[in-house]
Amino acid sequence: GTLDGPWIQERDPVTPPDFGHVMLYRTLDGKLLKTVHRHKDVDERYIRIPRLFEVDFSGDKLMEGEPYIP
């Protein structure tokens, strides 16, 4: 496809529950990753907690893989 679509509204979101927006990027060695974040209050400070996941976008759907730990 292209950025113009056609797009399909999937039943399940690409973000885990209670997480914010998704960002896709490639590592320097070419691995496709997804990053998401959630917010948490810690000692009256509002912090972000990031999570990284490997993803596969070789087909017609973004598939989430294992958590990625650099």
All heavy atoms as a GROMACS GRO file, in nm:
protein
  579
    1GLY      N    1   0.081  -0.120   0.000
    1GLY     CA    2   0.000   0.000   0.000
    1GLY      C    3   0.085   0.125   0.000
    1GLY      O    4   0.206   0.121  -0.015
    2THR      N    5   0.018   0.233   0.016
    2THR     CA    6   0.083   0.364   0.022
    2THR      C    7   0.028   0.440   0.141
    2THR      O    8  -0.066   0.395   0.208
    2THR     CB    9   0.054   0.445  -0.106
    2THR    OG1   10  -0.084   0.480  -0.107
    2THR    CG2   11   0.089   0.367  -0.232
    3LEU      N   12   0.084   0.557   0.167
    3LEU     CA   13   0.031   0.640   0.275
    3LEU      C   14  -0.113   0.681   0.249
    3LEU      O   15  -0.188   0.709   0.341
    3LEU     CB   16   0.118   0.764   0.295
    3LEU     CG   17   0.255   0.739   0.354
    3LEU    CD1   18   0.334   0.869   0.361
    3LEU    CD2   19   0.245   0.678   0.492
    4ASP      N   20  -0.152   0.683   0.122
    4ASP     CA   21  -0.290   0.718   0.087
    4ASP      C   22  -0.388   0.605   0.114
    4ASP      O   23  -0.508   0.623   0.106
    4ASP     CB   24  -0.299   0.756  -0.062
    4ASP     CG   25  -0.220   0.882  -0.092
    4ASP    OD1   26  -0.211   0.969  -0.003
    4ASP    OD2   27  -0.168   0.894  -0.204
    5GLY      N   28  -0.339   0.485   0.144
    5GLY     CA   29  -0.429   0.372   0.173
    5GLY      C   30  -0.433   0.276   0.057
    5GLY      O   31  -0.346   0.278  -0.029
    6PRO      N   32  -0.528   0.189   0.053
    6PRO     CA   33  -0.644   0.183   0.140
    6PRO      C   34  -0.607   0.134   0.280
    6PRO      O   35  -0.517   0.054   0.297
    6PRO     CB   36  -0.736   0.083   0.071
    6PRO     CG   37  -0.644  -0.008  -0.002
    6PRO     CD   38  -0.527   0.078  -0.044
    7TRP      N   39  -0.679   0.184   0.380
    7TRP     CA   40  -0.656   0.150   0.519
    7TRP      C   41  -0.770   0.063   0.572
    7TRP      O   42  -0.884   0.078   0.531
    7TRP     CB   43  -0.644   0.275   0.606
    7TRP     CG   44  -0.524   0.355   0.571
    7TRP    CD1   45  -0.518   0.464   0.491
    7TRP    CD2   46  -0.391   0.329   0.613
    7TRP    NE1   47  -0.390   0.509   0.480
    7TRP    CE2   48  -0.309   0.428   0.554
    7TRP    CE3   49  -0.331   0.234   0.693
    7TRP    CZ2   50  -0.172   0.434   0.575
    7TRP    CZ3   51  -0.195   0.240   0.713
    7TRP    CH2   52  -0.117   0.338   0.654
    8ILE      N   53  -0.737  -0.025   0.664
    8ILE     CA   54  -0.836  -0.111   0.727
    8ILE      C   55  -0.831  -0.084   0.877
    8ILE      O   56  -0.723  -0.087   0.937
    8ILE     CB   57  -0.807  -0.260   0.701
    8ILE    CG1   58  -0.814  -0.291   0.552
    8ILE    CG2   59  -0.902  -0.349   0.779
    8ILE    CD1   60  -0.762  -0.429   0.516
    9GLN      N   61  -0.946  -0.059   0.938
    9GLN     CA   62  -0.952  -0.041   1.083
    9GLN      C   63  -0.949  -0.178   1.148
    9GLN      O   64  -1.043  -0.256   1.136
    9GLN     CB   65  -1.080   0.032   1.123
    9GLN     CG   66  -1.097   0.052   1.272
    9GLN     CD   67  -1.002   0.156   1.328
    9GLN    OE1   68  -0.981   0.259   1.267
    9GLN    NE2   69  -0.947   0.129   1.444
   10GLU      N   70  -0.838  -0.212   1.214
   10GLU     CA   71  -0.824  -0.340   1.281
   10GLU      C   72  -0.907  -0.344   1.409
   10GLU      O   73  -0.930  -0.240   1.471
   10GLU     CB   74  -0.678  -0.369   1.315
   10GLU     CG   75  -0.588  -0.385   1.195
   10GLU     CD   76  -0.613  -0.514   1.120
   10GLU    OE1   77  -0.675  -0.606   1.176
   10GLU    OE2   78  -0.570  -0.522   1.004
   11ARG      N   79  -0.950  -0.460   1.447
   11ARG     CA   80  -1.029  -0.476   1.568
   11ARG      C   81  -0.948  -0.446   1.694
   11ARG      O   82  -0.993  -0.381   1.786
   11ARG     CB   83  -1.084  -0.618   1.576
   11ARG     CG   84  -1.191  -0.634   1.681
   11ARG     CD   85  -1.231  -0.777   1.689
   11ARG     NE   86  -1.144  -0.830   1.796
   11ARG     CZ   87  -1.165  -0.942   1.860
   11ARG    NH1   88  -1.261  -1.020   1.825
   11ARG    NH2   89  -1.086  -0.980   1.956
   12ASP      N   90  -0.823  -0.496   1.699
   12ASP     CA   91  -0.738  -0.479   1.815
   12ASP      C   92  -0.638  -0.366   1.791
   12ASP      O   93  -0.578  -0.357   1.684
   12ASP     CB   94  -0.662  -0.608   1.844
   12ASP     CG   95  -0.755  -0.723   1.877
   12ASP    OD1   96  -0.855  -0.699   1.948
   12ASP    OD2   97  -0.728  -0.836   1.831
   13PRO      N   98  -0.616  -0.279   1.890
   13PRO     CA   99  -0.520  -0.170   1.874
   13PRO      C  100  -0.376  -0.222   1.869
   13PRO      O  101  -0.348  -0.333   1.914
   13PRO     CB  102  -0.542  -0.084   1.998
   13PRO     CG  103  -0.602  -0.176   2.098
   13PRO     CD  104  -0.679  -0.279   2.022
   14VAL      N  105  -0.286  -0.141   1.815
   14VAL     CA  106  -0.144  -0.180   1.808
   14VAL      C  107  -0.069  -0.141   1.934
   14VAL      O  108   0.049  -0.165   1.944
   14VAL     CB  109  -0.074  -0.120   1.684
   14VAL    CG1  110  -0.134  -0.174   1.556
   14VAL    CG2  111  -0.078   0.031   1.687
   15THR      N  112  -0.138  -0.080   2.029
   15THR     CA  113  -0.075  -0.044   2.157
   15THR      C  114  -0.126  -0.135   2.267
   15THR      O  115  -0.243  -0.173   2.267
   15THR     CB  116  -0.107   0.102   2.196
   15THR    OG1  117  -0.248   0.118   2.204
   15THR    CG2  118  -0.049   0.200   2.099
   16PRO      N  119  -0.040  -0.171   2.362
   16PRO     CA  120  -0.088  -0.247   2.478
   16PRO      C  121  -0.184  -0.161   2.560
   16PRO      O  122  -0.182  -0.039   2.550
   16PRO     CB  123   0.040  -0.275   2.558
   16PRO     CG  124   0.153  -0.249   2.466
   16PRO     CD  125   0.104  -0.150   2.365
   17PRO      N  126  -0.269  -0.222   2.643
   17PRO     CA  127  -0.360  -0.144   2.727
   17PRO      C  128  -0.284  -0.046   2.817
   17PRO      O  129  -0.175  -0.077   2.866
   17PRO     CB  130  -0.429  -0.251   2.813
   17PRO     CG  131  -0.416  -0.377   2.736
   17PRO     CD  132  -0.286  -0.366   2.660
   18ASP      N  133  -0.339   0.073   2.833
   18ASP     CA  134  -0.283   0.178   2.920
   18ASP      C  135  -0.152   0.237   2.870
   18ASP      O  136  -0.074   0.291   2.948
   18ASP     CB  137  -0.264   0.128   3.064
   18ASP     CG  138  -0.394   0.084   3.128
   18ASP    OD1  139  -0.498   0.146   3.099
   18ASP    OD2  140  -0.391  -0.012   3.206
   19PHE      N  141  -0.124   0.225   2.741
   19PHE     CA  142  -0.004   0.285   2.684
   19PHE      C  143  -0.042   0.391   2.582
   19PHE      O  144  -0.152   0.390   2.529
   19PHE     CB  145   0.085   0.180   2.616
   19PHE     CG  146   0.172   0.104   2.712
   19PHE    CD1  147   0.122  -0.002   2.783
   19PHE    CD2  148   0.303   0.142   2.731
   19PHE    CE1  149   0.201  -0.072   2.872
   19PHE    CE2  150   0.384   0.073   2.820
   19PHE     CZ  151   0.333  -0.034   2.890
   20GLY      N  152   0.051   0.484   2.556
   20GLY     CA  153   0.027   0.593   2.463
   20GLY      C  154   0.055   0.554   2.319
   20GLY      O  155   0.060   0.437   2.284
   21HIS      N  156   0.075   0.655   2.236
   21HIS     CA  157   0.092   0.637   2.093
   21HIS      C  158   0.216   0.552   2.059
   21HIS      O  159   0.306   0.539   2.139
   21HIS     CB  160   0.100   0.772   2.023
   21HIS     CG  161   0.216   0.854   2.069
   21HIS    ND1  162   0.208   0.938   2.178
   21HIS    CD2  163   0.342   0.864   2.023
   21HIS    CE1  164   0.326   0.996   2.195
   21HIS    NE2  165   0.408   0.953   2.103
   22VAL      N  166   0.215   0.500   1.939
   22VAL     CA  167   0.322   0.412   1.889
   22VAL      C  168   0.415   0.490   1.796
   22VAL      O  169   0.371   0.576   1.721
   22VAL     CB  170   0.261   0.294   1.811
   22VAL    CG1  171   0.368   0.213   1.740
   22VAL    CG2  172   0.180   0.206   1.903
   23MET      N  173   0.542   0.456   1.802
   23MET     CA  174   0.640   0.509   1.707
   23MET      C  175   0.718   0.390   1.653
   23MET      O  176   0.765   0.307   1.730
   23MET     CB  177   0.733   0.608   1.774
   23MET     CG  178   0.839   0.663   1.683
   23MET     SD  179   0.951   0.770   1.775
   23MET     CE  180   0.943   0.913   1.675
   24LEU      N  181   0.730   0.381   1.521
   24LEU     CA  182   0.808   0.276   1.456
   24LEU      C  183   0.940   0.334   1.408
   24LEU      O  184   0.944   0.446   1.360
   24LEU     CB  185   0.733   0.218   1.336
   24LEU     CG  186   0.601   0.150   1.366
   24LEU    CD1  187   0.534   0.111   1.235
   24LEU    CD2  188   0.622   0.028   1.452
   25TYR      N  189   1.045   0.257   1.420
   25TYR     CA  190   1.175   0.300   1.369
   25TYR      C  191   1.264   0.178   1.349
   25TYR      O  192   1.234   0.069   1.397
   25TYR     CB  193   1.242   0.401   1.462
   25TYR     CG  194   1.273   0.348   1.598
   25TYR    CD1  195   1.398   0.296   1.628
   25TYR    CD2  196   1.176   0.347   1.698
   25TYR    CE1  197   1.426   0.246   1.753
   25TYR    CE2  198   1.204   0.298   1.824
   25TYR     CZ  199   1.329   0.247   1.850
   25TYR     OH  200   1.356   0.197   1.975
   26ARG      N  201   1.374   0.198   1.278
   26ARG     CA  202   1.472   0.092   1.256
   26ARG      C  203   1.598   0.123   1.336
   26ARG      O  204   1.642   0.236   1.344
   26ARG     CB  205   1.506   0.079   1.109
   26ARG     CG  206   1.392   0.025   1.028
   26ARG     CD  207   1.439  -0.032   0.896
   26ARG     NE  208   1.325  -0.076   0.819
   26ARG     CZ  209   1.268  -0.195   0.831
   26ARG    NH1  210   1.316  -0.282   0.917
   26ARG    NH2  211   1.164  -0.227   0.756
   27THR      N  212   1.655   0.017   1.395
   27THR     CA  213   1.782   0.032   1.464
   27THR      C  214   1.892   0.050   1.360
   27THR      O  215   1.868   0.033   1.240
   27THR     CB  216   1.813  -0.092   1.550
   27THR    OG1  217   1.826  -0.206   1.464
   27THR    CG2  218   1.704  -0.114   1.654
   28LEU      N  219   2.011   0.082   1.406
   28LEU     CA  220   2.123   0.100   1.312
   28LEU      C  221   2.154  -0.028   1.236
   28LEU      O  222   2.208  -0.022   1.126
   28LEU     CB  223   2.247   0.150   1.387
   28LEU     CG  224   2.234   0.289   1.448
   28LEU    CD1  225   2.358   0.323   1.529
   28LEU    CD2  226   2.210   0.393   1.339
   29ASP      N  227   2.120  -0.145   1.294
   29ASP     CA  228   2.144  -0.270   1.221
   29ASP      C  229   2.021  -0.316   1.143
   29ASP      O  230   2.018  -0.428   1.092
   29ASP     CB  231   2.194  -0.379   1.315
   29ASP     CG  232   2.096  -0.416   1.424
   29ASP    OD1  233   1.990  -0.350   1.437
   29ASP    OD2  234   2.123  -0.512   1.498
   30GLY      N  235   1.916  -0.231   1.132
   30GLY     CA  236   1.803  -0.260   1.044
   30GLY      C  237   1.684  -0.330   1.108
   30GLY      O  238   1.586  -0.358   1.041
   31LYS      N  239   1.688  -0.356   1.238
   31LYS     CA  240   1.576  -0.422   1.306
   31LYS      C  241   1.462  -0.323   1.325
   31LYS      O  242   1.482  -0.212   1.372
   31LYS     CB  243   1.622  -0.476   1.441
   31LYS     CG  244   1.517  -0.558   1.513
   31LYS     CD  245   1.568  -0.609   1.645
   31LYS     CE  246   1.682  -0.703   1.624
   31LYS     NZ  247   1.655  -0.842   1.643
   32LEU      N  248   1.339  -0.364   1.288
   32LEU     CA  249   1.222  -0.279   1.303
   32LEU      C  250   1.167  -0.292   1.445
   32LEU      O  251   1.140  -0.403   1.492
   32LEU     CB  252   1.114  -0.317   1.202
   32LEU     CG  253   0.990  -0.228   1.198
   32LEU    CD1  254   1.025  -0.084   1.163
   32LEU    CD2  255   0.890  -0.284   1.098
   33LEU      N  256   1.154  -0.178   1.514
   33LEU     CA  257   1.106  -0.176   1.652
   33LEU      C  258   0.986  -0.083   1.666
   33LEU      O  259   0.967   0.010   1.588
   33LEU     CB  260   1.215  -0.127   1.748
   33LEU     CG  261   1.341  -0.210   1.760
   33LEU    CD1  262   1.436  -0.145   1.860
   33LEU    CD2  263   1.310  -0.352   1.800
   34LYS      N  264   0.907  -0.111   1.768
   34LYS     CA  265   0.794  -0.026   1.807
   34LYS      C  266   0.822   0.021   1.948
   34LYS      O  267   0.861  -0.057   2.034
   34LYS     CB  268   0.666  -0.109   1.802
   34LYS     CG  269   0.546  -0.042   1.864
   34LYS     CD  270   0.422  -0.127   1.847
   34LYS     CE  271   0.401  -0.215   1.966
   34LYS     NZ  272   0.270  -0.283   1.963
   35THR      N  273   0.803   0.150   1.974
   35THR     CA  274   0.816   0.202   2.108
   35THR      C  275   0.682   0.262   2.151
   35THR      O  276   0.612   0.323   2.072
   35THR     CB  277   0.928   0.307   2.120
   35THR    OG1  278   0.940   0.350   2.255
   35THR    CG2  279   0.906   0.426   2.032
   36VAL      N  280   0.646   0.236   2.275
   36VAL     CA  281   0.526   0.293   2.336
   36VAL      C  282   0.565   0.339   2.476
   36VAL      O  283   0.671   0.302   2.527
   36VAL     CB  284   0.410   0.190   2.346
   36VAL    CG1  285   0.361   0.150   2.209
   36VAL    CG2  286   0.450   0.068   2.424
   37HIS      N  287   0.483   0.421   2.537
   37HIS     CA  288   0.513   0.464   2.673
   37HIS      C  289   0.385   0.475   2.754
   37HIS      O  290   0.276   0.486   2.701
   37HIS     CB  291   0.587   0.598   2.672
   37HIS     CG  292   0.501   0.713   2.629
   37HIS    ND1  293   0.485   0.746   2.497
   37HIS    CD2  294   0.423   0.798   2.700
   37HIS    CE1  295   0.403   0.849   2.489
   37HIS    NE2  296   0.363   0.882   2.610
   38ARG      N  297   0.403   0.470   2.883
   38ARG     CA  298   0.293   0.496   2.976
   38ARG      C  299   0.342   0.598   3.077
   38ARG      O  300   0.461   0.625   3.086
   38ARG     CB  301   0.246   0.368   3.042
   38ARG     CG  302   0.342   0.310   3.141
   38ARG     CD  303   0.302   0.179   3.201
   38ARG     NE  304   0.161   0.165   3.221
   38ARG     CZ  305   0.099   0.049   3.242
   38ARG    NH1  306   0.171  -0.061   3.248
   38ARG    NH2  307  -0.029   0.041   3.259
   39HIS      N  308   0.251   0.656   3.150
   39HIS     CA  309   0.285   0.756   3.250
   39HIS      C  310   0.262   0.700   3.389
   39HIS      O  311   0.176   0.616   3.409
   39HIS     CB  312   0.200   0.882   3.231
   39HIS     CG  313   0.229   0.951   3.103
   39HIS    ND1  314   0.144   0.942   2.996
   39HIS    CD2  315   0.332   1.026   3.063
   39HIS    CE1  316   0.194   1.012   2.896
   39HIS    NE2  317   0.308   1.064   2.934
   40LYS      N  318   0.341   0.748   3.483
   40LYS     CA  319   0.330   0.702   3.621
   40LYS      C  320   0.370   0.816   3.714
   40LYS      O  321   0.465   0.889   3.686
   40LYS     CB  322   0.421   0.581   3.641
   40LYS     CG  323   0.412   0.519   3.777
   40LYS     CD  324   0.500   0.394   3.783
   40LYS     CE  325   0.490   0.328   3.919
   40LYS     NZ  326   0.573   0.208   3.926
   41ASP      N  327   0.298   0.830   3.824
   41ASP     CA  328   0.335   0.926   3.927
   41ASP      C  329   0.432   0.858   4.024
   41ASP      O  330   0.400   0.756   4.084
   41ASP     CB  331   0.212   0.973   4.004
   41ASP     CG  332   0.127   1.070   3.924
   41ASP    OD1  333   0.186   1.152   3.853
   41ASP    OD2  334   0.004   1.061   3.934
   42VAL      N  335   0.550   0.917   4.039
   42VAL     CA  336   0.651   0.865   4.131
   42VAL      C  337   0.699   0.981   4.217
   42VAL      O  338   0.756   1.078   4.164
   42VAL     CB  339   0.770   0.802   4.055
   42VAL    CG1  340   0.878   0.759   4.152
   42VAL    CG2  341   0.724   0.685   3.970
   43ASP      N  342   0.674   0.972   4.345
   43ASP     CA  343   0.715   1.078   4.439
   43ASP      C  344   0.671   1.216   4.390
   43ASP      O  345   0.749   1.310   4.386
   43ASP     CB  346   0.867   1.076   4.460
   43ASP     CG  347   0.914   0.947   4.525
   43ASP    OD1  348   0.838   0.892   4.608
   43ASP    OD2  349   1.026   0.903   4.493
   44GLU      N  350   0.544   1.224   4.349
   44GLU     CA  351   0.484   1.348   4.300
   44GLU      C  352   0.548   1.400   4.172
   44GLU      O  353   0.539   1.518   4.141
   44GLU     CB  354   0.484   1.456   4.409
   44GLU     CG  355   0.405   1.415   4.532
   44GLU     CD  356   0.401   1.523   4.638
   44GLU    OE1  357   0.439   1.638   4.609
   44GLU    OE2  358   0.361   1.491   4.751
   45ARG      N  359   0.615   1.312   4.100
   45ARG     CA  360   0.671   1.347   3.969
   45ARG      C  361   0.603   1.260   3.864
   45ARG      O  362   0.580   1.142   3.885
   45ARG     CB  363   0.822   1.323   3.966
   45ARG     CG  364   0.897   1.418   4.057
   45ARG     CD  365   1.046   1.393   4.055
   45ARG     NE  366   1.097   1.409   3.920
   45ARG     CZ  367   1.210   1.352   3.877
   45ARG    NH1  368   1.282   1.279   3.959
   45ARG    NH2  369   1.251   1.369   3.755
   46TYR      N  370   0.576   1.319   3.750
   46TYR     CA  371   0.508   1.251   3.640
   46TYR      C  372   0.614   1.202   3.542
   46TYR      O  373   0.680   1.283   3.478
   46TYR     CB  374   0.414   1.351   3.573
   46TYR     CG  375   0.310   1.293   3.484
   46TYR    CD1  376   0.216   1.203   3.531
   46TYR    CD2  377   0.302   1.331   3.351
   46TYR    CE1  378   0.118   1.152   3.449
   46TYR    CE2  379   0.203   1.281   3.268
   46TYR     CZ  380   0.112   1.192   3.318
   46TYR     OH  381   0.015   1.142   3.235
   47ILE      N  382   0.637   1.071   3.536
   47ILE     CA  383   0.744   1.019   3.450
   47ILE      C  384   0.687   0.930   3.341
   47ILE      O  385   0.576   0.877   3.353
   47ILE     CB  386   0.850   0.940   3.532
   47ILE    CG1  387   0.786   0.818   3.598
   47ILE    CG2  388   0.915   1.029   3.635
   47ILE    CD1  389   0.885   0.723   3.660
   48ARG      N  390   0.762   0.912   3.234
   48ARG     CA  391   0.726   0.821   3.125
   48ARG      C  392   0.804   0.692   3.141
   48ARG      O  393   0.921   0.693   3.172
   48ARG     CB  394   0.759   0.881   2.989
   48ARG     CG  395   0.671   0.995   2.953
   48ARG     CD  396   0.703   1.042   2.814
   48ARG     NE  397   0.620   1.157   2.783
   48ARG     CZ  398   0.601   1.202   2.663
   48ARG    NH1  399   0.658   1.143   2.560
   48ARG    NH2  400   0.524   1.306   2.643
   49ILE      N  401   0.735   0.583   3.114
   49ILE     CA  402   0.798   0.451   3.119
   49ILE      C  403   0.791   0.392   2.977
   49ILE      O  404   0.684   0.355   2.931
   49ILE     CB  405   0.726   0.360   3.219
   49ILE    CG1  406   0.729   0.423   3.357
   49ILE    CG2  407   0.789   0.222   3.219
   49ILE    CD1  408   0.641   0.357   3.458
   50PRO      N  409   0.905   0.387   2.905
   50PRO     CA  410   0.903   0.336   2.768
   50PRO      C  411   0.908   0.183   2.764
   50PRO      O  412   0.960   0.119   2.856
   50PRO     CB  413   1.031   0.395   2.708
   50PRO     CG  414   1.123   0.410   2.824
   50PRO     CD  415   1.036   0.438   2.943
   51ARG      N  416   0.854   0.128   2.658
   51ARG     CA  417   0.863  -0.016   2.628
   51ARG      C  418   0.898  -0.030   2.481
   51ARG      O  419   0.846   0.043   2.397
   51ARG     CB  420   0.731  -0.086   2.654
   51ARG     CG  421   0.685  -0.092   2.797
   51ARG     CD  422   0.752  -0.199   2.881
   51ARG     NE  423   0.746  -0.333   2.828
   51ARG     CZ  424   0.650  -0.421   2.851
   51ARG    NH1  425   0.549  -0.390   2.926
   51ARG    NH2  426   0.656  -0.541   2.798
   52LEU      N  427   0.984  -0.124   2.449
   52LEU     CA  428   1.024  -0.152   2.311
   52LEU      C  429   0.981  -0.293   2.275
   52LEU      O  430   0.991  -0.385   2.356
   52LEU     CB  431   1.176  -0.140   2.296
   52LEU     CG  432   1.238  -0.006   2.331
   52LEU    CD1  433   1.389  -0.017   2.330
   52LEU    CD2  434   1.191   0.101   2.236
   53PHE      N  435   0.934  -0.310   2.151
   53PHE     CA  436   0.893  -0.440   2.100
   53PHE      C  437   0.949  -0.458   1.960
   53PHE      O  438   0.954  -0.363   1.881
   53PHE     CB  439   0.741  -0.451   2.091
   53PHE     CG  440   0.672  -0.443   2.223
   53PHE    CD1  441   0.629  -0.322   2.273
   53PHE    CD2  442   0.650  -0.558   2.298
   53PHE    CE1  443   0.564  -0.314   2.395
   53PHE    CE2  444   0.586  -0.551   2.420
   53PHE     CZ  445   0.543  -0.429   2.469
   54GLU      N  446   0.991  -0.580   1.928
   54GLU     CA  447   1.024  -0.613   1.790
   54GLU      C  448   0.892  -0.624   1.713
   54GLU      O  449   0.791  -0.665   1.770
   54GLU     CB  450   1.099  -0.745   1.783
   54GLU     CG  451   1.235  -0.738   1.850
   54GLU     CD  452   1.313  -0.867   1.835
   54GLU    OE1  453   1.283  -0.947   1.744
   54GLU    OE2  454   1.404  -0.888   1.916
   55VAL      N  455   0.893  -0.584   1.587
   55VAL     CA  456   0.772  -0.595   1.504
   55VAL      C  457   0.808  -0.651   1.368
   55VAL      O  458   0.922  -0.644   1.322
   55VAL     CB  459   0.700  -0.460   1.487
   55VAL    CG1  460   0.641  -0.412   1.617
   55VAL    CG2  461   0.790  -0.355   1.429
   56ASP      N  462   0.709  -0.709   1.304
   56ASP     CA  463   0.722  -0.762   1.168
   56ASP      C  464   0.617  -0.694   1.082
   56ASP      O  465   0.498  -0.701   1.112
   56ASP     CB  466   0.701  -0.913   1.169
   56ASP     CG  467   0.708  -0.974   1.030
   56ASP    OD1  468   0.765  -0.910   0.939
   56ASP    OD2  469   0.657  -1.085   1.013
   57PHE      N  470   0.661  -0.627   0.977
   57PHE     CA  471   0.569  -0.559   0.886
   57PHE      C  472   0.593  -0.609   0.745
   57PHE      O  473   0.579  -0.536   0.648
   57PHE     CB  474   0.589  -0.408   0.897
   57PHE     CG  475   0.475  -0.328   0.843
   57PHE    CD1  476   0.344  -0.368   0.856
   57PHE    CD2  477   0.500  -0.208   0.779
   57PHE    CE1  478   0.240  -0.294   0.807
   57PHE    CE2  479   0.397  -0.131   0.729
   57PHE     CZ  480   0.267  -0.175   0.744
   58SER      N  481   0.632  -0.736   0.732
   58SER     CA  482   0.663  -0.792   0.601
   58SER      C  483   0.537  -0.832   0.524
   58SER      O  484   0.541  -0.845   0.404
   58SER     CB  485   0.757  -0.912   0.614
   58SER     OG  486   0.695  -1.014   0.690
   59GLY      N  487   0.426  -0.852   0.595
   59GLY     CA  488   0.301  -0.888   0.530
   59GLY      C  489   0.213  -0.765   0.511
   59GLY      O  490   0.262  -0.656   0.489
   60ASP      N  491   0.083  -0.785   0.526
   60ASP     CA  492  -0.009  -0.673   0.511
   60ASP      C  493  -0.060  -0.622   0.646
   60ASP      O  494  -0.155  -0.546   0.651
   60ASP     CB  495  -0.126  -0.711   0.422
   60ASP     CG  496  -0.206  -0.828   0.477
   60ASP    OD1  497  -0.163  -0.887   0.578
   60ASP    OD2  498  -0.311  -0.860   0.419
   61LYS      N  499   0.004  -0.665   0.756
   61LYS     CA  500  -0.040  -0.627   0.889
   61LYS      C  501   0.081  -0.618   0.981
   61LYS      O  502   0.173  -0.699   0.974
   61LYS     CB  503  -0.137  -0.732   0.941
   61LYS     CG  504  -0.197  -0.701   1.074
   61LYS     CD  505  -0.300  -0.808   1.110
   61LYS     CE  506  -0.360  -0.780   1.244
   61LYS     NZ  507  -0.460  -0.879   1.282
   62LEU      N  508   0.082  -0.518   1.069
   62LEU     CA  509   0.188  -0.502   1.166
   62LEU      C  510   0.172  -0.607   1.275
   62LEU      O  511   0.068  -0.615   1.340
   62LEU     CB  512   0.180  -0.362   1.228
   62LEU     CG  513   0.287  -0.326   1.329
   62LEU    CD1  514   0.421  -0.309   1.261
   62LEU    CD2  515   0.246  -0.200   1.404
   63MET      N  516   0.273  -0.692   1.295
   63MET     CA  517   0.267  -0.798   1.394
   63MET      C  518   0.369  -0.769   1.503
   63MET      O  519   0.488  -0.751   1.474
   63MET     CB  520   0.297  -0.933   1.329
   63MET     CG  521   0.203  -0.969   1.216
   63MET     SD  522   0.033  -0.987   1.268
   63MET     CE  523   0.045  -1.133   1.367
   64GLU      N  524   0.323  -0.766   1.627
   64GLU     CA  525   0.411  -0.741   1.741
   64GLU      C  526   0.484  -0.868   1.779
   64GLU      O  527   0.426  -0.976   1.785
   64GLU     CB  528   0.331  -0.691   1.860
   64GLU     CG  529   0.417  -0.657   1.980
   64GLU     CD  530   0.335  -0.599   2.092
   64GLU    OE1  531   0.267  -0.499   2.069
   64GLU    OE2  532   0.340  -0.655   2.203
   65GLY      N  533   0.614  -0.854   1.807
   65GLY     CA  534   0.695  -0.967   1.849
   65GLY      C  535   0.730  -0.957   1.996
   65GLY      O  536   0.656  -0.902   2.076
   66GLU      N  537   0.843  -1.009   2.029
   66GLU     CA  538   0.890  -1.012   2.166
   66GLU      C  539   0.932  -0.874   2.214
   66GLU      O  540   0.972  -0.789   2.134
   66GLU     CB  541   1.011  -1.107   2.176
   66GLU     CG  542   0.978  -1.250   2.143
   66GLU     CD  543   0.883  -1.312   2.244
   66GLU    OE1  544   0.901  -1.287   2.365
   66GLU    OE2  545   0.792  -1.383   2.202
   67PRO      N  546   0.926  -0.850   2.346
   67PRO     CA  547   0.984  -0.726   2.398
   67PRO      C  548   1.132  -0.718   2.361
   67PRO      O  549   1.201  -0.820   2.355
   67PRO     CB  550   0.967  -0.741   2.550
   67PRO     CG  551   0.853  -0.833   2.568
   67PRO     CD  552   0.864  -0.930   2.452
   68TYR      N  553   1.178  -0.598   2.329
   68TYR     CA  554   1.316  -0.578   2.288
   68TYR      C  555   1.391  -0.513   2.404
   68TYR      O  556   1.349  -0.412   2.459
   68TYR     CB  557   1.320  -0.486   2.166
   68TYR     CG  558   1.459  -0.455   2.117
   68TYR    CD1  559   1.529  -0.549   2.042
   68TYR    CD2  560   1.520  -0.335   2.146
   68TYR    CE1  561   1.658  -0.522   1.997
   68TYR    CE2  562   1.648  -0.308   2.101
   68TYR     CZ  563   1.715  -0.400   2.027
   68TYR     OH  564   1.842  -0.373   1.982
   69ILE      N  565   1.501  -0.574   2.442
   69ILE     CA  566   1.586  -0.520   2.548
   69ILE      C  567   1.724  -0.493   2.487
   69ILE      O  568   1.793  -0.587   2.448
   69ILE     CB  569   1.597  -0.618   2.666
   69ILE    CG1  570   1.458  -0.645   2.723
   69ILE    CG2  571   1.690  -0.562   2.773
   69ILE    CD1  572   1.452  -0.755   2.825
   70PRO      N  573   1.758  -0.364   2.472
   70PRO     CA  574   1.887  -0.331   2.408
   70PRO      C  575   2.007  -0.374   2.489
   70PRO      O  576   2.002  -0.398   2.605
   70PRO     CB  577   1.882  -0.178   2.396
   70PRO     CG  578   1.766  -0.132   2.472
   70PRO     CD  579   1.685  -0.250   2.513
   0.00000   0.00000   0.00000
